[in-house]
Amino acid sequence: MQLEVKRLTPDAALPVYAHPGDAGMDLHASEDLTLEPGQTGMVRTGIAIALPPGTEAQVRPRSGLALKHGVTILNAPGTIDEGYRGEVGVILVNHGPAPYAIEKGMRIAQMVIQPVLRVDVIEADTLSDTRRGEGGFGSTGGH
């Protein structure tokens, strides 16, 4: 399976798997940006993609940025739909105590390509019974 990637700026980095067997490809910033503590910003990648039919791209945080600096993706995972052809942007938030400088070329997120299951929505008057039933948030008794 192939992923078509268009550079929107000549020096934009293509997504790349860092290691064999990795699920996610690294996405790189195409601009410099500083996020102050508590600040959110959209970081450009300088690329657009054409996903294979029947797939989506999930944009996920990098664990190192989250652990070391408190910087993560605000809407994780971000979803890129198959038909989107605009620039891939990453919405980052700085939960850390200090400003965080994003530099052009820095790895800012990872992108995972996944198959999409589409369903037909059917309105129902009743739903089948299950052992769990309507138990939701905290219903398993865990802390």
One Martini backbone bead per residue (centre of mass of N, CA, C, O) as a GRO file, in nm:
protein
  143
    1MET     BB    1   0.099   0.035   0.019
    2GLN     BB    2   0.032   0.379  -0.057
    3LEU     BB    3   0.155   0.719   0.010
    4GLU     BB    4   0.071   1.025  -0.087
    5VAL     BB    5   0.311   1.305  -0.105
    6LYS     BB    6   0.303   1.661  -0.070
    7ARG     BB    7   0.499   1.929  -0.109
    8LEU     BB    8   0.450   2.272  -0.002
    9THR     BB    9   0.751   2.273   0.069
   10PRO     BB   10   1.073   2.210  -0.021
   11ASP     BB   11   1.165   2.138   0.306
   12ALA     BB   12   0.979   1.923   0.361
   13ALA     BB   13   0.907   1.647   0.550
   14LEU     BB   14   0.868   1.330   0.526
   15PRO     BB   15   0.727   1.070   0.626
   16VAL     BB   16   0.865   0.838   0.885
   17TYR     BB   17   1.003   0.546   0.976
   18ALA     BB   18   1.228   0.484   1.229
   19HIS     BB   19   1.139   0.174   1.247
   20PRO     BB   20   1.099  -0.135   1.222
   21GLY     BB   21   0.750  -0.187   1.299
   22ASP     BB   22   0.629   0.072   1.308
   23ALA     BB   23   0.318   0.239   1.320
   24GLY     BB   24   0.451   0.524   1.310
   25MET     BB   25   0.496   0.832   1.158
   26ASP     BB   26   0.683   1.097   1.132
   27LEU     BB   27   0.622   1.434   1.209
   28HIS     BB   28   0.709   1.762   1.083
   29ALA     BB   29   0.807   2.069   1.115
   30SER     BB   30   0.778   2.386   0.904
   31GLU     BB   31   0.819   2.554   1.178
   32ASP     BB   32   0.844   2.807   1.404
   33LEU     BB   33   0.748   2.763   1.760
   34THR     BB   34   0.604   2.898   2.062
   35LEU     BB   35   0.489   2.747   2.365
   36GLU     BB   36   0.320   2.835   2.615
   37PRO     BB   37   0.189   2.785   2.895
   38GLY     BB   38  -0.131   2.662   2.792
   39GLN     BB   39  -0.077   2.663   2.494
   40THR     BB   40  -0.213   2.671   2.164
   41GLY     BB   41  -0.115   2.511   1.842
   42MET     BB   42  -0.064   2.516   1.494
   43VAL     BB   43   0.134   2.287   1.315
   44ARG     BB   44   0.313   2.274   1.043
   45THR     BB   45   0.431   2.036   0.775
   46GLY     BB   46   0.424   2.084   0.445
   47ILE     BB   47   0.189   1.868   0.389
   48ALA     BB   48   0.017   1.641   0.171
   49ILE     BB   49  -0.242   1.385   0.136
   50ALA     BB   50  -0.318   1.051  -0.016
   51LEU     BB   51  -0.524   0.825   0.070
   52PRO     BB   52  -0.619   0.528   0.076
   53PRO     BB   53  -0.872   0.349   0.026
   54GLY     BB   54  -1.029   0.293   0.336
   55THR     BB   55  -0.881   0.529   0.501
   56GLU     BB   56  -0.692   0.669   0.775
   57ALA     BB   57  -0.549   0.927   0.975
   58GLN     BB   58  -0.359   0.925   1.275
   59VAL     BB   59  -0.285   1.176   1.511
   60ARG     BB   60  -0.017   1.143   1.740
   61PRO     BB   61   0.160   1.143   2.003
   62ARG     BB   62   0.465   1.196   2.157
   63SER     BB   63   0.595   1.058   2.434
   64GLY     BB   64   0.846   1.239   2.485
   65LEU     BB   65   0.700   1.514   2.489
   66ALA     BB   66   0.507   1.446   2.718
   67LEU     BB   67   0.709   1.358   2.942
   68LYS     BB   68   0.938   1.596   2.922
   69HIS     BB   69   0.717   1.866   2.842
   70GLY     BB   70   0.390   1.848   2.812
   71VAL     BB   71   0.353   1.777   2.502
   72THR     BB   72   0.052   1.763   2.303
   73ILE     BB   73  -0.243   1.652   2.171
   74LEU     BB   74  -0.553   1.784   2.194
   75ASN     BB   75  -0.711   1.574   1.965
   76ALA     BB   76  -0.656   1.286   2.056
   77PRO     BB   77  -0.687   1.167   1.783
   78GLY     BB   78  -0.634   1.281   1.488
   79THR     BB   79  -0.828   1.319   1.186
   80ILE     BB   80  -0.780   1.193   0.852
   81ASP     BB   81  -0.942   1.200   0.571
   82GLU     BB   82  -0.942   1.065   0.259
   83GLY     BB   83  -1.042   1.353   0.110
   84TYR     BB   84  -0.809   1.511   0.218
   85ARG     BB   85  -0.577   1.789   0.071
   86GLY     BB   86  -0.453   1.939   0.285
   87GLU     BB   87  -0.276   2.045   0.527
   88VAL     BB   88  -0.091   1.912   0.773
   89GLY     BB   89  -0.195   1.948   1.109
   90VAL     BB   90  -0.086   2.023   1.453
   91ILE     BB   91  -0.238   2.014   1.772
   92LEU     BB   92  -0.083   2.179   2.028
   93VAL     BB   93  -0.002   2.142   2.385
   94ASN     BB   94   0.113   2.313   2.683
   95HIS     BB   95   0.144   2.151   3.006
   96GLY     BB   96   0.384   2.283   3.092
   97PRO     BB   97   0.599   2.518   3.283
   98ALA     BB   98   0.732   2.584   2.999
   99PRO     BB   99   0.846   2.689   2.733
  100TYR     BB  100   0.812   2.564   2.384
  101ALA     BB  101   1.034   2.491   2.123
  102ILE     BB  102   0.968   2.483   1.784
  103GLU     BB  103   1.141   2.333   1.519
  104LYS     BB  104   1.236   2.305   1.224
  105GLY     BB  105   1.214   1.944   1.172
  106MET     BB  106   1.067   1.852   1.405
  107ARG     BB  107   0.929   1.610   1.594
  108ILE     BB  108   0.559   1.619   1.673
  109ALA     BB  109   0.447   1.342   1.549
  110GLN     BB  110   0.220   1.075   1.466
  111MET     BB  111   0.130   0.851   1.187
  112VAL     BB  112  -0.161   0.646   1.137
  113ILE     BB  113  -0.272   0.390   0.932
  114GLN     BB  114  -0.624   0.308   0.882
  115PRO     BB  115  -0.891   0.136   0.868
  116VAL     BB  116  -1.236   0.172   0.757
  117LEU     BB  117  -1.551   0.139   0.910
  118ARG     BB  118  -1.864   0.118   0.764
  119VAL     BB  119  -2.201   0.213   0.842
  120ASP     BB  120  -2.537   0.156   0.890
  121VAL     BB  121  -2.789   0.359   0.997
  122ILE     BB  122  -3.029   0.243   1.246
  123GLU     BB  123  -3.323   0.289   1.374
  124ALA     BB  124  -3.421   0.220   1.722
  125ASP     BB  125  -3.634   0.136   1.990
  126THR     BB  126  -3.437  -0.102   2.064
  127LEU     BB  127  -3.199  -0.286   2.254
  128SER     BB  128  -2.995  -0.509   2.336
  129ASP     BB  129  -2.902  -0.706   2.586
  130THR     BB  130  -2.664  -0.678   2.858
  131ARG     BB  131  -2.466  -0.705   3.125
  132ARG     BB  132  -2.396  -0.397   3.141
  133GLY     BB  133  -2.567  -0.203   2.986
  134GLU     BB  134  -2.573   0.137   3.118
  135GLY     BB  135  -2.294   0.120   3.218
  136GLY     BB  136  -2.042   0.352   3.289
  137PHE     BB  137  -1.872   0.563   3.436
  138GLY     BB  138  -1.729   0.356   3.677
  139SER     BB  139  -1.892   0.067   3.668
  140THR     BB  140  -1.640  -0.133   3.757
  141GLY     BB  141  -1.500   0.002   4.036
  142GLY     BB  142  -1.272   0.165   3.966
  143HIS     BB  143  -1.008   0.426   4.007
   0.00000   0.00000   0.00000
